[in-house]
Amino acid sequence: MMHSAAGAAFWSVTVLVLWALVAGGAAWAAVRVIRQPRRQPPPSLPSPLDILERRFAAGEMTREDFDEARARLREHDLDI
C-alpha cells in the first residue's frame, strides 16, 4: 500500500510540474509576441515625376526641360 501512495504522489507532482511548464511556456511566448517590435514597411522610393518636380523646384532645369521630361514620362506611363 505504501508503494502505490508514493507512486500516486510522484505522478501528482509530475503532472503539476508539467502543467506549470506549459503555463510558463505559454506566458513566455505571449510576452515575446507582445513585446516584439512592429515591423514597419520600407520607405517607398520617390516616383520619377517626384524626382523631376524636385529637380525643377531646385532650379536644376528650365521650364521647357521640365515640360519635355514630364511629357516623356506621361508617354511612358501610357505604354504600360
PDB file of N, CA, C and O in Angstrom:
ATOM      1  N   MET A   1       0.808  -1.185   0.000  1.00  0.00           N
ATOM      2  CA  MET A   1       0.000   0.000   0.000  1.00  0.00           C
ATOM      3  C   MET A   1       0.860   1.261   0.000  1.00  0.00           C
ATOM      4  O   MET A   1       0.495   2.246  -0.641  1.00  0.00           O
ATOM      5  N   MET A   2       1.980   1.254   0.695  1.00  0.00           N
ATOM      6  CA  MET A   2       2.875   2.387   0.725  1.00  0.00           C
ATOM      7  C   MET A   2       3.408   2.699  -0.659  1.00  0.00           C
ATOM      8  O   MET A   2       3.582   3.858  -1.034  1.00  0.00           O
ATOM      9  N   HIS A   3       3.660   1.644  -1.403  1.00  0.00           N
ATOM     10  CA  HIS A   3       4.252   1.821  -2.721  1.00  0.00           C
ATOM     11  C   HIS A   3       3.306   2.564  -3.651  1.00  0.00           C
ATOM     12  O   HIS A   3       3.754   3.436  -4.395  1.00  0.00           O
ATOM     13  N   SER A   4       2.061   2.265  -3.637  1.00  0.00           N
ATOM     14  CA  SER A   4       1.102   2.922  -4.520  1.00  0.00           C
ATOM     15  C   SER A   4       0.860   4.370  -4.089  1.00  0.00           C
ATOM     16  O   SER A   4       0.616   5.229  -4.937  1.00  0.00           O
ATOM     17  N   ALA A   5       0.923   4.651  -2.790  1.00  0.00           N
ATOM     18  CA  ALA A   5       0.753   6.031  -2.331  1.00  0.00           C
ATOM     19  C   ALA A   5       1.928   6.887  -2.781  1.00  0.00           C
ATOM     20  O   ALA A   5       1.742   8.043  -3.164  1.00  0.00           O
ATOM     21  N   ALA A   6       3.135   6.332  -2.740  1.00  0.00           N
ATOM     22  CA  ALA A   6       4.317   7.073  -3.193  1.00  0.00           C
ATOM     23  C   ALA A   6       4.253   7.288  -4.698  1.00  0.00           C
ATOM     24  O   ALA A   6       4.625   8.352  -5.194  1.00  0.00           O
ATOM     25  N   GLY A   7       3.780   6.278  -5.427  1.00  0.00           N
ATOM     26  CA  GLY A   7       3.648   6.410  -6.876  1.00  0.00           C
ATOM     27  C   GLY A   7       2.615   7.452  -7.253  1.00  0.00           C
ATOM     28  O   GLY A   7       2.814   8.223  -8.191  1.00  0.00           O
ATOM     29  N   ALA A   8       1.507   7.476  -6.519  1.00  0.00           N
ATOM     30  CA  ALA A   8       0.469   8.458  -6.793  1.00  0.00           C
ATOM     31  C   ALA A   8       0.981   9.869  -6.503  1.00  0.00           C
ATOM     32  O   ALA A   8       0.700  10.802  -7.256  1.00  0.00           O
ATOM     33  N   ALA A   9       1.720  10.018  -5.429  1.00  0.00           N
ATOM     34  CA  ALA A   9       2.279  11.325  -5.089  1.00  0.00           C
ATOM     35  C   ALA A   9       3.275  11.765  -6.162  1.00  0.00           C
ATOM     36  O   ALA A   9       3.288  12.930  -6.560  1.00  0.00           O
ATOM     37  N   PHE A  10       4.106  10.833  -6.627  1.00  0.00           N
ATOM     38  CA  PHE A  10       5.089  11.146  -7.672  1.00  0.00           C
ATOM     39  C   PHE A  10       4.383  11.646  -8.929  1.00  0.00           C
ATOM     40  O   PHE A  10       4.769  12.673  -9.486  1.00  0.00           O
ATOM     41  N   TRP A  11       3.351  10.930  -9.383  1.00  0.00           N
ATOM     42  CA  TRP A  11       2.652  11.317 -10.602  1.00  0.00           C
ATOM     43  C   TRP A  11       1.868  12.607 -10.416  1.00  0.00           C
ATOM     44  O   TRP A  11       1.737  13.388 -11.359  1.00  0.00           O
ATOM     45  N   SER A  12       1.347  12.845  -9.224  1.00  0.00           N
ATOM     46  CA  SER A  12       0.641  14.109  -8.961  1.00  0.00           C
ATOM     47  C   SER A  12       1.598  15.291  -9.083  1.00  0.00           C
ATOM     48  O   SER A  12       1.277  16.309  -9.696  1.00  0.00           O
ATOM     49  N   VAL A  13       2.775  15.137  -8.488  1.00  0.00           N
ATOM     50  CA  VAL A  13       3.771  16.207  -8.555  1.00  0.00           C
ATOM     51  C   VAL A  13       4.249  16.387 -10.002  1.00  0.00           C
ATOM     52  O   VAL A  13       4.422  17.514 -10.464  1.00  0.00           O
ATOM     53  N   THR A  14       4.458  15.281 -10.710  1.00  0.00           N
ATOM     54  CA  THR A  14       4.922  15.350 -12.097  1.00  0.00           C
ATOM     55  C   THR A  14       3.905  16.080 -12.977  1.00  0.00           C
ATOM     56  O   THR A  14       4.273  16.924 -13.794  1.00  0.00           O
ATOM     57  N   VAL A  15       2.643  15.753 -12.806  1.00  0.00           N
ATOM     58  CA  VAL A  15       1.605  16.414 -13.603  1.00  0.00           C
ATOM     59  C   VAL A  15       1.553  17.910 -13.274  1.00  0.00           C
ATOM     60  O   VAL A  15       1.412  18.733 -14.179  1.00  0.00           O
ATOM     61  N   LEU A  16       1.665  18.266 -12.006  1.00  0.00           N
ATOM     62  CA  LEU A  16       1.665  19.680 -11.626  1.00  0.00           C
ATOM     63  C   LEU A  16       2.865  20.417 -12.229  1.00  0.00           C
ATOM     64  O   LEU A  16       2.734  21.547 -12.701  1.00  0.00           O
ATOM     65  N   VAL A  17       4.029  19.770 -12.210  1.00  0.00           N
ATOM     66  CA  VAL A  17       5.223  20.399 -12.789  1.00  0.00           C
ATOM     67  C   VAL A  17       5.048  20.571 -14.296  1.00  0.00           C
ATOM     68  O   VAL A  17       5.410  21.614 -14.841  1.00  0.00           O
ATOM     69  N   LEU A  18       4.503  19.571 -14.972  1.00  0.00           N
ATOM     70  CA  LEU A  18       4.275  19.684 -16.409  1.00  0.00           C
ATOM     71  C   LEU A  18       3.295  20.805 -16.734  1.00  0.00           C
ATOM     72  O   LEU A  18       3.510  21.566 -17.678  1.00  0.00           O
ATOM     73  N   TRP A  19       2.218  20.908 -15.954  1.00  0.00           N
ATOM     74  CA  TRP A  19       1.262  21.997 -16.182  1.00  0.00           C
ATOM     75  C   TRP A  19       1.918  23.354 -15.933  1.00  0.00           C
ATOM     76  O   TRP A  19       1.652  24.315 -16.655  1.00  0.00           O
ATOM     77  N   ALA A  20       2.768  23.434 -14.919  1.00  0.00           N
ATOM     78  CA  ALA A  20       3.478  24.689 -14.648  1.00  0.00           C
ATOM     79  C   ALA A  20       4.400  25.043 -15.817  1.00  0.00           C
ATOM     80  O   ALA A  20       4.502  26.210 -16.198  1.00  0.00           O
ATOM     81  N   LEU A  21       5.069  24.040 -16.384  1.00  0.00           N
ATOM     82  CA  LEU A  21       5.932  24.286 -17.544  1.00  0.00           C
ATOM     83  C   LEU A  21       5.118  24.749 -18.755  1.00  0.00           C
ATOM     84  O   LEU A  21       5.530  25.662 -19.471  1.00  0.00           O
ATOM     85  N   VAL A  22       3.974  24.125 -18.980  1.00  0.00           N
ATOM     86  CA  VAL A  22       3.116  24.521 -20.103  1.00  0.00           C
ATOM     87  C   VAL A  22       2.621  25.956 -19.911  1.00  0.00           C
ATOM     88  O   VAL A  22       2.665  26.760 -20.842  1.00  0.00           O
ATOM     89  N   ALA A  23       2.150  26.274 -18.705  1.00  0.00           N
ATOM     90  CA  ALA A  23       1.654  27.625 -18.427  1.00  0.00           C
ATOM     91  C   ALA A  23       2.787  28.652 -18.540  1.00  0.00           C
ATOM     92  O   ALA A  23       2.593  29.736 -19.088  1.00  0.00           O
ATOM     93  N   GLY A  24       3.952  28.310 -18.026  1.00  0.00           N
ATOM     94  CA  GLY A  24       5.106  29.209 -18.123  1.00  0.00           C
ATOM     95  C   GLY A  24       5.533  29.424 -19.563  1.00  0.00           C
ATOM     96  O   GLY A  24       5.858  30.544 -19.957  1.00  0.00           O
ATOM     97  N   GLY A  25       5.532  28.355 -20.352  1.00  0.00           N
ATOM     98  CA  GLY A  25       5.888  28.477 -21.763  1.00  0.00           C
ATOM     99  C   GLY A  25       4.890  29.333 -22.523  1.00  0.00           C
ATOM    100  O   GLY A  25       5.277  30.131 -23.376  1.00  0.00           O
ATOM    101  N   ALA A  26       3.613  29.175 -22.219  1.00  0.00           N
ATOM    102  CA  ALA A  26       2.590  29.990 -22.876  1.00  0.00           C
ATOM    103  C   ALA A  26       2.749  31.460 -22.491  1.00  0.00           C
ATOM    104  O   ALA A  26       2.619  32.342 -23.340  1.00  0.00           O
ATOM    105  N   ALA A  27       3.026  31.725 -21.227  1.00  0.00           N
ATOM    106  CA  ALA A  27       3.224  33.103 -20.774  1.00  0.00           C
ATOM    107  C   ALA A  27       4.463  33.703 -21.434  1.00  0.00           C
ATOM    108  O   ALA A  27       4.437  34.853 -21.873  1.00  0.00           O
ATOM    109  N   TRP A  28       5.542  32.934 -21.506  1.00  0.00           N
ATOM    110  CA  TRP A  28       6.765  33.409 -22.144  1.00  0.00           C
ATOM    111  C   TRP A  28       6.508  33.737 -23.617  1.00  0.00           C
ATOM    112  O   TRP A  28       6.950  34.778 -24.103  1.00  0.00           O
ATOM    113  N   ALA A  29       5.797  32.857 -24.330  1.00  0.00           N
ATOM    114  CA  ALA A  29       5.501  33.084 -25.743  1.00  0.00           C
ATOM    115  C   ALA A  29       4.624  34.324 -25.924  1.00  0.00           C
ATOM    116  O   ALA A  29       4.832  35.100 -26.857  1.00  0.00           O
ATOM    117  N   ALA A  30       3.657  34.509 -25.046  1.00  0.00           N
ATOM    118  CA  ALA A  30       2.786  35.685 -25.147  1.00  0.00           C
ATOM    119  C   ALA A  30       3.579  36.966 -24.942  1.00  0.00           C
ATOM    120  O   ALA A  30       3.370  37.944 -25.659  1.00  0.00           O
ATOM    121  N   VAL A  31       4.476  36.973 -23.981  1.00  0.00           N
ATOM    122  CA  VAL A  31       5.295  38.158 -23.736  1.00  0.00           C
ATOM    123  C   VAL A  31       6.186  38.430 -24.942  1.00  0.00           C
ATOM    124  O   VAL A  31       6.350  39.584 -25.338  1.00  0.00           O
ATOM    125  N   ARG A  32       6.761  37.389 -25.527  1.00  0.00           N
ATOM    126  CA  ARG A  32       7.613  37.565 -26.714  1.00  0.00           C
ATOM    127  C   ARG A  32       6.831  38.176 -27.866  1.00  0.00           C
ATOM    128  O   ARG A  32       7.328  39.068 -28.552  1.00  0.00           O
ATOM    129  N   VAL A  33       5.620  37.704 -28.080  1.00  0.00           N
ATOM    130  CA  VAL A  33       4.813  38.210 -29.185  1.00  0.00           C
ATOM    131  C   VAL A  33       4.394  39.653 -28.924  1.00  0.00           C
ATOM    132  O   VAL A  33       4.417  40.479 -29.836  1.00  0.00           O
ATOM    133  N   ILE A  34       4.012  39.961 -27.691  1.00  0.00           N
ATOM    134  CA  ILE A  34       3.550  41.309 -27.366  1.00  0.00           C
ATOM    135  C   ILE A  34       4.695  42.313 -27.436  1.00  0.00           C
ATOM    136  O   ILE A  34       4.513  43.421 -27.940  1.00  0.00           O
ATOM    137  N   ARG A  35       5.848  41.947 -26.947  1.00  0.00           N
ATOM    138  CA  ARG A  35       6.979  42.879 -26.902  1.00  0.00           C
ATOM    139  C   ARG A  35       7.775  42.922 -28.196  1.00  0.00           C
ATOM    140  O   ARG A  35       8.714  43.711 -28.305  1.00  0.00           O
ATOM    141  N   GLN A  36       7.436  42.110 -29.166  1.00  0.00           N
ATOM    142  CA  GLN A  36       8.152  42.094 -30.436  1.00  0.00           C
ATOM    143  C   GLN A  36       7.949  43.436 -31.136  1.00  0.00           C
ATOM    144  O   GLN A  36       6.817  43.899 -31.272  1.00  0.00           O
ATOM    145  N   PRO A  37       9.045  44.063 -31.584  1.00  0.00           N
ATOM    146  CA  PRO A  37       8.876  45.351 -32.252  1.00  0.00           C
ATOM    147  C   PRO A  37       8.079  45.186 -33.543  1.00  0.00           C
ATOM    148  O   PRO A  37       8.224  44.198 -34.262  1.00  0.00           O
ATOM    149  N   ARG A  38       7.257  46.153 -33.810  1.00  0.00           N
ATOM    150  CA  ARG A  38       6.447  46.121 -35.023  1.00  0.00           C
ATOM    151  C   ARG A  38       7.337  46.372 -36.222  1.00  0.00           C
ATOM    152  O   ARG A  38       8.163  47.284 -36.220  1.00  0.00           O
ATOM    153  N   ARG A  39       7.162  45.557 -37.240  1.00  0.00           N
ATOM    154  CA  ARG A  39       7.930  45.755 -38.473  1.00  0.00           C
ATOM    155  C   ARG A  39       7.233  46.814 -39.313  1.00  0.00           C
ATOM    156  O   ARG A  39       6.045  46.716 -39.619  1.00  0.00           O
ATOM    157  N   GLN A  40       8.003  47.819 -39.672  1.00  0.00           N
ATOM    158  CA  GLN A  40       7.448  48.877 -40.487  1.00  0.00           C
ATOM    159  C   GLN A  40       7.838  48.628 -41.933  1.00  0.00           C
ATOM    160  O   GLN A  40       8.937  48.149 -42.212  1.00  0.00           O
ATOM    161  N   PRO A  41       6.944  48.952 -42.846  1.00  0.00           N
ATOM    162  CA  PRO A  41       7.278  48.734 -44.250  1.00  0.00           C
ATOM    163  C   PRO A  41       8.444  49.632 -44.657  1.00  0.00           C
ATOM    164  O   PRO A  41       8.607  50.726 -44.116  1.00  0.00           O
ATOM    165  N   PRO A  42       9.238  49.178 -45.592  1.00  0.00           N
ATOM    166  CA  PRO A  42      10.354  50.020 -46.021  1.00  0.00           C
ATOM    167  C   PRO A  42       9.825  51.301 -46.666  1.00  0.00           C
ATOM    168  O   PRO A  42       8.751  51.309 -47.266  1.00  0.00           O
ATOM    169  N   PRO A  43      10.583  52.365 -46.534  1.00  0.00           N
ATOM    170  CA  PRO A  43      10.104  53.612 -47.132  1.00  0.00           C
ATOM    171  C   PRO A  43       9.993  53.461 -48.645  1.00  0.00           C
ATOM    172  O   PRO A  43      10.842  52.839 -49.284  1.00  0.00           O
ATOM    173  N   SER A  44       8.948  54.033 -49.201  1.00  0.00           N
ATOM    174  CA  SER A  44       8.755  53.914 -50.637  1.00  0.00           C
ATOM    175  C   SER A  44       9.697  54.877 -51.361  1.00  0.00           C
ATOM    176  O   SER A  44      10.015  55.958 -50.866  1.00  0.00           O
ATOM    177  N   LEU A  45      10.122  54.459 -52.522  1.00  0.00           N
ATOM    178  CA  LEU A  45      11.002  55.290 -53.330  1.00  0.00           C
ATOM    179  C   LEU A  45      10.174  56.377 -54.019  1.00  0.00           C
ATOM    180  O   LEU A  45       9.010  56.156 -54.350  1.00  0.00           O
ATOM    181  N   PRO A  46      10.771  57.539 -54.230  1.00  0.00           N
ATOM    182  CA  PRO A  46      10.016  58.589 -54.923  1.00  0.00           C
ATOM    183  C   PRO A  46       9.785  58.188 -56.384  1.00  0.00           C
ATOM    184  O   PRO A  46      10.605  57.502 -56.995  1.00  0.00           O
ATOM    185  N   SER A  47       8.672  58.624 -56.914  1.00  0.00           N
ATOM    186  CA  SER A  47       8.359  58.324 -58.312  1.00  0.00           C
ATOM    187  C   SER A  47       9.234  59.181 -59.216  1.00  0.00           C
ATOM    188  O   SER A  47       9.779  60.190 -58.769  1.00  0.00           O
ATOM    189  N   PRO A  48       9.374  58.800 -60.460  1.00  0.00           N
ATOM    190  CA  PRO A  48      10.149  59.635 -61.394  1.00  0.00           C
ATOM    191  C   PRO A  48       9.600  61.058 -61.500  1.00  0.00           C
ATOM    192  O   PRO A  48      10.363  62.015 -61.631  1.00  0.00           O
ATOM    193  N   LEU A  49       8.276  61.191 -61.443  1.00  0.00           N
ATOM    194  CA  LEU A  49       7.692  62.532 -61.508  1.00  0.00           C
ATOM    195  C   LEU A  49       8.056  63.344 -60.265  1.00  0.00           C
ATOM    196  O   LEU A  49       8.306  64.545 -60.364  1.00  0.00           O
ATOM    197  N   ASP A  50       8.089  62.694 -59.089  1.00  0.00           N
ATOM    198  CA  ASP A  50       8.505  63.395 -57.866  1.00  0.00           C
ATOM    199  C   ASP A  50       9.939  63.901 -57.992  1.00  0.00           C
ATOM    200  O   ASP A  50      10.242  65.033 -57.615  1.00  0.00           O
ATOM    201  N   ILE A  51      10.810  63.061 -58.521  1.00  0.00           N
ATOM    202  CA  ILE A  51      12.215  63.453 -58.703  1.00  0.00           C
ATOM    203  C   ILE A  51      12.302  64.628 -59.676  1.00  0.00           C
ATOM    204  O   ILE A  51      13.037  65.589 -59.450  1.00  0.00           O
ATOM    205  N   LEU A  52      11.540  64.527 -60.757  1.00  0.00           N
ATOM    206  CA  LEU A  52      11.536  65.586 -61.755  1.00  0.00           C
ATOM    207  C   LEU A  52      11.049  66.904 -61.147  1.00  0.00           C
ATOM    208  O   LEU A  52      11.640  67.956 -61.390  1.00  0.00           O
ATOM    209  N   GLU A  53       9.981  66.848 -60.363  1.00  0.00           N
ATOM    210  CA  GLU A  53       9.453  68.057 -59.740  1.00  0.00           C
ATOM    211  C   GLU A  53      10.442  68.653 -58.740  1.00  0.00           C
ATOM    212  O   GLU A  53      10.560  69.875 -58.647  1.00  0.00           O
ATOM    213  N   ARG A  54      11.146  67.818 -58.000  1.00  0.00           N
ATOM    214  CA  ARG A  54      12.156  68.317 -57.049  1.00  0.00           C
ATOM    215  C   ARG A  54      13.297  69.004 -57.787  1.00  0.00           C
ATOM    216  O   ARG A  54      13.779  70.056 -57.367  1.00  0.00           O
ATOM    217  N   ARG A  55      13.723  68.396 -58.888  1.00  0.00           N
ATOM    218  CA  ARG A  55      14.814  68.990 -59.665  1.00  0.00           C
ATOM    219  C   ARG A  55      14.384  70.337 -60.238  1.00  0.00           C
ATOM    220  O   ARG A  55      15.168  71.286 -60.245  1.00  0.00           O
ATOM    221  N   PHE A  56      13.157  70.429 -60.714  1.00  0.00           N
ATOM    222  CA  PHE A  56      12.648  71.696 -61.248  1.00  0.00           C
ATOM    223  C   PHE A  56      12.547  72.733 -60.131  1.00  0.00           C
ATOM    224  O   PHE A  56      12.923  73.891 -60.313  1.00  0.00           O
ATOM    225  N   ALA A  57      12.038  72.309 -58.979  1.00  0.00           N
ATOM    226  CA  ALA A  57      11.904  73.237 -57.851  1.00  0.00           C
ATOM    227  C   ALA A  57      13.265  73.719 -57.358  1.00  0.00           C
ATOM    228  O   ALA A  57      13.388  74.848 -56.881  1.00  0.00           O
ATOM    229  N   ALA A  58      14.295  72.866 -57.470  1.00  0.00           N
ATOM    230  CA  ALA A  58      15.633  73.247 -57.020  1.00  0.00           C
ATOM    231  C   ALA A  58      16.350  74.114 -58.047  1.00  0.00           C
ATOM    232  O   ALA A  58      17.453  74.594 -57.785  1.00  0.00           O
ATOM    233  N   GLY A  59      15.730  74.325 -59.231  1.00  0.00           N
ATOM    234  CA  GLY A  59      16.343  75.164 -60.249  1.00  0.00           C
ATOM    235  C   GLY A  59      17.374  74.438 -61.092  1.00  0.00           C
ATOM    236  O   GLY A  59      18.188  75.077 -61.759  1.00  0.00           O
ATOM    237  N   GLU A  60      17.352  73.114 -61.072  1.00  0.00           N
ATOM    238  CA  GLU A  60      18.326  72.337 -61.848  1.00  0.00           C
ATOM    239  C   GLU A  60      17.942  72.247 -63.329  1.00  0.00           C
ATOM    240  O   GLU A  60      18.756  71.842 -64.159  1.00  0.00           O
ATOM    241  N   MET A  61      16.707  72.622 -63.655  1.00  0.00           N
ATOM    242  CA  MET A  61      16.267  72.543 -65.046  1.00  0.00           C
ATOM    243  C   MET A  61      15.316  73.691 -65.351  1.00  0.00           C
ATOM    244  O   MET A  61      14.703  74.272 -64.455  1.00  0.00           O
ATOM    245  N   THR A  62      15.212  73.999 -66.621  1.00  0.00           N
ATOM    246  CA  THR A  62      14.311  75.068 -67.041  1.00  0.00           C
ATOM    247  C   THR A  62      12.891  74.531 -67.157  1.00  0.00           C
ATOM    248  O   THR A  62      12.646  73.328 -67.064  1.00  0.00           O
ATOM    249  N   ARG A  63      11.967  75.460 -67.364  1.00  0.00           N
ATOM    250  CA  ARG A  63      10.562  75.077 -67.520  1.00  0.00           C
ATOM    251  C   ARG A  63      10.381  74.215 -68.777  1.00  0.00           C
ATOM    252  O   ARG A  63       9.606  73.259 -68.771  1.00  0.00           O
ATOM    253  N   GLU A  64      11.086  74.551 -69.830  1.00  0.00           N
ATOM    254  CA  GLU A  64      10.987  73.778 -71.075  1.00  0.00           C
ATOM    255  C   GLU A  64      11.502  72.355 -70.871  1.00  0.00           C
ATOM    256  O   GLU A  64      10.886  71.390 -71.322  1.00  0.00           O
ATOM    257  N   ASP A  65      12.635  72.239 -70.189  1.00  0.00           N
ATOM    258  CA  ASP A  65      13.178  70.898 -69.909  1.00  0.00           C
ATOM    259  C   ASP A  65      12.207  70.088 -69.052  1.00  0.00           C
ATOM    260  O   ASP A  65      12.000  68.895 -69.277  1.00  0.00           O
ATOM    261  N   PHE A  66      11.619  70.764 -68.066  1.00  0.00           N
ATOM    262  CA  PHE A  66      10.661  70.084 -67.191  1.00  0.00           C
ATOM    263  C   PHE A  66       9.448  69.604 -67.980  1.00  0.00           C
ATOM    264  O   PHE A  66       9.022  68.458 -67.837  1.00  0.00           O
ATOM    265  N   ASP A  67       8.891  70.487 -68.818  1.00  0.00           N
ATOM    266  CA  ASP A  67       7.716  70.108 -69.609  1.00  0.00           C
ATOM    267  C   ASP A  67       8.026  68.951 -70.548  1.00  0.00           C
ATOM    268  O   ASP A  67       7.216  68.037 -70.701  1.00  0.00           O
ATOM    269  N   GLU A  68       9.189  68.986 -71.172  1.00  0.00           N
ATOM    270  CA  GLU A  68       9.578  67.911 -72.093  1.00  0.00           C
ATOM    271  C   GLU A  68       9.750  66.585 -71.351  1.00  0.00           C
ATOM    272  O   GLU A  68       9.273  65.548 -71.811  1.00  0.00           O
ATOM    273  N   ALA A  69      10.420  66.620 -70.219  1.00  0.00           N
ATOM    274  CA  ALA A  69      10.640  65.391 -69.436  1.00  0.00           C
ATOM    275  C   ALA A  69       9.323  64.843 -68.899  1.00  0.00           C
ATOM    276  O   ALA A  69       9.114  63.630 -68.874  1.00  0.00           O
ATOM    277  N   ARG A  70       8.435  65.738 -68.468  1.00  0.00           N
ATOM    278  CA  ARG A  70       7.140  65.298 -67.963  1.00  0.00           C
ATOM    279  C   ARG A  70       6.309  64.673 -69.087  1.00  0.00           C
ATOM    280  O   ARG A  70       5.616  63.679 -68.869  1.00  0.00           O
ATOM    281  N   ALA A  71       6.378  65.247 -70.269  1.00  0.00           N
ATOM    282  CA  ALA A  71       5.664  64.671 -71.411  1.00  0.00           C
ATOM    283  C   ALA A  71       6.201  63.277 -71.723  1.00  0.00           C
ATOM    284  O   ALA A  71       5.426  62.367 -72.019  1.00  0.00           O
ATOM    285  N   ARG A  72       7.502  63.106 -71.659  1.00  0.00           N
ATOM    286  CA  ARG A  72       8.097  61.775 -71.898  1.00  0.00           C
ATOM    287  C   ARG A  72       7.642  60.775 -70.845  1.00  0.00           C
ATOM    288  O   ARG A  72       7.354  59.622 -71.164  1.00  0.00           O
ATOM    289  N   LEU A  73       7.576  61.210 -69.598  1.00  0.00           N
ATOM    290  CA  LEU A  73       7.110  60.306 -68.545  1.00  0.00           C
ATOM    291  C   LEU A  73       5.659  59.905 -68.779  1.00  0.00           C
ATOM    292  O   LEU A  73       5.291  58.747 -68.581  1.00  0.00           O
ATOM    293  N   ARG A  74       4.844  60.852 -69.197  1.00  0.00           N
ATOM    294  CA  ARG A  74       3.438  60.539 -69.465  1.00  0.00           C
ATOM    295  C   ARG A  74       3.303  59.573 -70.630  1.00  0.00           C
ATOM    296  O   ARG A  74       2.454  58.683 -70.599  1.00  0.00           O
ATOM    297  N   GLU A  75       4.135  59.736 -71.666  1.00  0.00           N
ATOM    298  CA  GLU A  75       4.110  58.792 -72.789  1.00  0.00           C
ATOM    299  C   GLU A  75       4.466  57.388 -72.304  1.00  0.00           C
ATOM    300  O   GLU A  75       3.853  56.398 -72.705  1.00  0.00           O
ATOM    301  N   HIS A  76       5.458  57.329 -71.446  1.00  0.00           N
ATOM    302  CA  HIS A  76       5.900  56.030 -70.919  1.00  0.00           C
ATOM    303  C   HIS A  76       4.807  55.384 -70.079  1.00  0.00           C
ATOM    304  O   HIS A  76       4.589  54.176 -70.165  1.00  0.00           O
ATOM    305  N   ASP A  77       4.118  56.184 -69.266  1.00  0.00           N
ATOM    306  CA  ASP A  77       3.052  55.643 -68.434  1.00  0.00           C
ATOM    307  C   ASP A  77       1.904  55.087 -69.289  1.00  0.00           C
ATOM    308  O   ASP A  77       1.262  54.110 -68.905  1.00  0.00           O
ATOM    309  N   LEU A  78       1.650  55.704 -70.437  1.00  0.00           N
ATOM    310  CA  LEU A  78       0.575  55.219 -71.305  1.00  0.00           C
ATOM    311  C   LEU A  78       0.950  53.913 -71.977  1.00  0.00           C
ATOM    312  O   LEU A  78       0.072  53.117 -72.308  1.00  0.00           O
ATOM    313  N   ASP A  79       2.250  53.676 -72.187  1.00  0.00           N
ATOM    314  CA  ASP A  79       2.692  52.437 -72.844  1.00  0.00           C
ATOM    315  C   ASP A  79       2.547  51.235 -71.918  1.00  0.00           C
ATOM    316  O   ASP A  79       2.442  50.106 -72.400  1.00  0.00           O
ATOM    317  N   ILE A  80       2.537  51.439 -70.637  1.00  0.00           N
ATOM    318  CA  ILE A  80       2.478  50.325 -69.691  1.00  0.00           C
ATOM    319  C   ILE A  80       1.134  49.775 -69.569  1.00  0.00           C
ATOM    320  O   ILE A  80       0.920  48.830 -68.810  1.00  0.00           O
TER     321      ILE A  80
END
